[in-house]
Amino acid sequence: SSNEDVTSSEDKFPIENTTATVEFNDLNRAIALISFGEAASESTLLERCILSIRRRGKFNGQVIVITDAPEDRYNSEFDKNVTVLQAKEDDIRYGYYVDDGMKYKRFKTLVIDYMNTVPELDNIDWLYYLDIDMMLGAPFIDFVKELHDRYNIDNDSDATPSLHMFQDPHGSKFKVNSGFIIIDRHTSNRCLEAWRDEID
């Protein structure tokens, strides 16, 4: 048998002593990630992404993962503030798209629906979707505060439905990149539903 040391999930993904540097805190904010397909399940992309969120990103708040990986794939991998949700079979459109990746992309449009199934996440007002191949290199709360201030992003249950994406740095000026999305739990669902209608 192996004599290698066993590293606990709390050692790999520490959340203590990493408080954000500004008052704009993570108590009502969550990061949403999706991990789909065999290649993602067999890789460590998700683990590395969450590690960067905790360490360099200094984000202590909730991280929501939606995945089609086997239920035991991520057992005991993460800290107590990571919620792993299994994708519903009815939400996966097998063989429906020419581009197979699109059947997974539609889960970006379902993040509020999945979050709503977890009562412990009822306090979350803002969701920040990240592709799992993104690695944070600086405090996340500082970054999103700057975006909220610069673009006057606020949540108001009576506000016009909105969803915030940004220009693709590698594409034309008319293209947006869905690898990072700011989602208002109270107003964005109509936008997400419209986007899903276009995907479907």
C-alpha positions as CSV (number, residue, x, y, z in Angstrom):
1,S,0.0,0.0,0.0
2,S,1.0,3.6,-0.6
3,N,2.6,5.7,2.2
4,E,1.7,9.0,0.5
5,D,0.2,11.7,2.7
6,V,-3.5,12.2,2.3
7,T,-4.5,15.8,1.7
8,S,-7.9,16.9,2.9
9,S,-10.2,19.0,0.8
10,E,-9.8,21.8,3.4
11,D,-6.0,21.7,2.8
12,K,-6.4,21.8,-1.0
13,F,-9.1,24.4,-1.1
14,P,-8.6,26.6,2.0
15,I,-11.3,29.3,2.6
16,E,-10.1,30.8,5.9
17,N,-8.1,34.0,6.2
18,T,-8.8,35.1,2.6
19,T,-11.2,38.0,3.2
20,A,-11.8,40.4,0.4
21,T,-10.1,43.7,0.6
22,V,-13.1,45.9,0.1
23,E,-16.6,46.3,1.8
24,F,-18.2,45.1,-1.4
25,N,-18.3,41.5,0.0
26,D,-19.1,38.0,-1.1
27,L,-22.0,37.3,1.2
28,N,-24.7,37.7,-1.4
29,R,-22.6,36.7,-4.4
30,A,-21.8,33.4,-6.0
31,I,-19.7,32.1,-8.8
32,A,-21.3,29.6,-11.2
33,L,-19.3,27.0,-13.1
34,I,-20.4,24.2,-15.5
35,S,-18.3,21.1,-16.1
36,F,-19.6,18.8,-18.9
37,G,-18.4,16.0,-21.0
38,E,-16.0,13.1,-20.4
39,A,-12.9,15.2,-21.2
40,A,-13.8,17.7,-18.5
41,S,-14.6,15.0,-16.0
42,E,-11.3,13.3,-16.6
43,S,-9.3,16.5,-16.3
44,T,-8.5,18.7,-13.3
45,L,-9.7,21.9,-14.9
46,L,-12.6,22.4,-12.4
47,E,-10.3,21.8,-9.4
48,R,-7.7,24.2,-10.7
49,C,-10.4,26.8,-11.4
50,I,-11.8,26.6,-7.9
51,L,-8.3,26.6,-6.4
52,S,-7.6,29.9,-8.2
53,I,-10.9,31.3,-7.0
54,R,-10.0,30.5,-3.4
55,R,-6.3,31.4,-3.4
56,R,-5.5,34.2,-5.8
57,G,-9.1,35.2,-6.2
58,K,-9.5,35.4,-2.4
59,F,-13.2,34.7,-2.9
60,N,-14.8,32.9,0.2
61,G,-18.3,32.8,-1.0
62,Q,-20.5,30.2,-2.7
63,V,-19.4,28.4,-5.8
64,I,-22.1,26.5,-7.7
65,V,-21.1,23.7,-10.1
66,I,-23.5,22.1,-12.5
67,T,-22.1,18.9,-14.0
68,D,-23.0,15.7,-15.8
69,A,-20.0,13.9,-14.3
70,P,-20.7,10.7,-12.3
71,E,-22.0,11.6,-8.8
72,D,-19.0,10.3,-7.1
73,R,-16.5,12.3,-9.3
74,Y,-16.4,15.4,-7.1
75,N,-17.3,13.9,-3.7
76,S,-15.1,15.4,-0.9
77,E,-13.1,17.4,-3.5
78,F,-14.1,20.8,-2.4
79,D,-14.8,23.0,0.7
80,K,-18.2,23.5,2.3
81,N,-19.0,26.5,0.2
82,V,-19.0,24.6,-3.1
83,T,-22.3,23.2,-4.1
84,V,-22.2,20.5,-6.8
85,L,-25.5,20.0,-8.7
86,Q,-26.1,17.1,-11.1
87,A,-27.5,18.1,-14.5
88,K,-31.0,16.8,-15.1
89,E,-31.2,14.4,-18.0
90,D,-34.2,16.4,-19.4
91,D,-32.0,19.5,-19.7
92,I,-29.4,17.8,-21.9
93,R,-30.1,17.8,-25.6
94,Y,-28.3,14.7,-26.9
95,G,-27.8,14.8,-30.7
96,Y,-29.8,18.0,-31.0
97,Y,-27.1,20.3,-32.1
98,V,-24.6,20.3,-35.0
99,D,-22.0,21.6,-32.5
100,D,-22.0,19.1,-29.6
101,G,-20.7,21.8,-27.3
102,M,-23.9,23.7,-27.6
103,K,-25.8,21.1,-25.5
104,Y,-23.6,22.1,-22.6
105,K,-23.6,25.9,-23.4
106,R,-27.3,26.0,-22.7
107,F,-26.6,25.2,-19.1
108,K,-25.3,28.8,-18.8
109,T,-28.9,29.8,-19.3
110,L,-30.1,27.5,-16.5
111,V,-27.9,28.6,-13.6
112,I,-30.7,30.5,-11.8
113,D,-33.1,27.6,-12.2
114,Y,-30.5,25.2,-10.7
115,M,-29.6,27.6,-7.9
116,N,-33.3,28.0,-7.0
117,T,-33.4,24.3,-6.1
118,V,-31.0,24.9,-3.1
119,P,-32.6,26.8,-0.2
120,E,-29.2,27.5,1.3
121,L,-28.5,29.7,-1.7
122,D,-31.6,31.9,-1.2
123,N,-29.4,34.8,0.0
124,I,-27.6,35.0,-3.3
125,D,-28.5,38.1,-5.4
126,W,-25.6,38.1,-7.9
127,L,-24.2,35.2,-9.9
128,Y,-20.9,35.5,-11.8
129,Y,-20.6,32.8,-14.5
130,L,-17.0,31.7,-15.4
131,D,-15.8,29.1,-17.9
132,I,-13.7,26.6,-16.0
133,D,-10.6,27.2,-18.1
134,M,-10.4,30.6,-16.5
135,M,-7.9,31.0,-13.7
136,L,-8.1,34.0,-11.3
137,G,-4.9,35.9,-10.7
138,A,-6.2,38.7,-8.4
139,P,-8.9,39.4,-5.8
140,F,-12.3,38.6,-7.5
141,I,-14.4,41.0,-5.4
142,D,-12.2,43.9,-6.3
143,F,-12.6,43.1,-10.0
144,V,-16.4,42.7,-9.9
145,K,-16.8,45.9,-7.8
146,E,-14.9,47.8,-10.5
147,L,-17.3,46.4,-13.1
148,H,-20.4,47.2,-11.1
149,D,-19.1,50.8,-10.5
150,R,-17.9,51.4,-14.1
151,Y,-21.1,50.1,-15.8
152,N,-23.5,51.2,-13.1
153,I,-24.7,47.6,-12.6
154,D,-27.2,47.4,-9.8
155,N,-30.0,45.0,-8.8
156,D,-33.5,46.2,-8.6
157,S,-36.5,43.8,-8.8
158,D,-38.4,46.4,-10.8
159,A,-35.6,47.0,-13.2
160,T,-35.6,46.1,-16.9
161,P,-34.3,42.6,-17.3
162,S,-30.5,42.6,-18.0
163,L,-27.6,40.3,-18.5
164,H,-24.0,41.5,-18.7
165,M,-21.4,40.1,-21.1
166,F,-18.3,41.7,-22.5
167,Q,-16.6,42.1,-25.8
168,D,-14.6,39.2,-27.0
169,P,-10.9,40.5,-26.9
170,H,-10.1,38.1,-29.8
171,G,-13.1,38.6,-31.9
172,S,-14.7,41.5,-33.8
173,K,-16.1,44.5,-31.9
174,F,-19.6,43.2,-32.4
175,K,-18.9,39.9,-30.7
176,V,-19.4,39.2,-27.0
177,N,-17.8,36.4,-25.0
178,S,-20.0,34.3,-22.8
179,G,-17.0,33.0,-20.8
180,F,-17.8,35.6,-18.1
181,I,-21.3,36.7,-17.4
182,I,-22.8,38.9,-14.7
183,I,-26.2,37.6,-13.7
184,D,-28.8,39.4,-11.6
185,R,-30.9,36.8,-9.9
186,H,-33.9,39.1,-9.8
187,T,-34.0,40.4,-13.3
188,S,-31.8,38.2,-15.6
189,N,-34.0,35.1,-16.1
190,R,-36.0,36.6,-18.9
191,C,-32.7,37.3,-20.8
192,L,-31.5,33.8,-20.1
193,E,-34.7,32.3,-21.3
194,A,-34.5,34.3,-24.5
195,W,-30.9,33.2,-25.0
196,R,-31.9,29.6,-24.4
197,D,-34.7,29.9,-27.0
198,E,-32.1,31.0,-29.5
199,I,-29.8,28.1,-28.6
200,D,-32.6,25.6,-28.9
